[in-house]
Amino acid sequence: MVKYINASGKRKTAIARAVLNTEGKGVVRINSVPLEAYEPSIAKERIKELFKILDEPKLKDVDIKVKVKSGGIMAQTDAIRIALARVIYKYLRRKSTANLFKDYDSSLLSGDSRRKEPKKFGGRGARARRQKSFR
């Protein structure tokens, strides 16, 4: 019986949704691109870290599809990492998996709640103000 598990991850404005298919060949695809062909290479390595620290043989029999949109490249990478960590944890259902992820990076399962501060009136940004030429 084919089973699908969903999870999502957010970082800044980037949103990633991961779907794990329990019957597969161990392929991870990000926006229809295999993980091995994902660019830039620094982002690919950061995503592969999850599989290096886990080293679980059950993950060789599942396919994971990730769709990510919005944000910059590294924000998308972090969103992908959070979504993958959550979907793997839901699939394996082991406390040791959660402990491994938390020891490596505490924000992998909980996410990162930091967002951009909103712009206020009287200036160009959140804190910047117009300068005065007199005085």
Secondary structure by P-SEA (a helix, b strand, c coil): cbbbbbbbbbcccbbbbbbbbccccbbbbccccccccccaaaaaaaaaaaaaaccccccccbbbbbbbbcccaaaaaaaaaaaaaaaaaaaaccaaaaaaaaaacccccccccccccccccccccccbbbbbccc
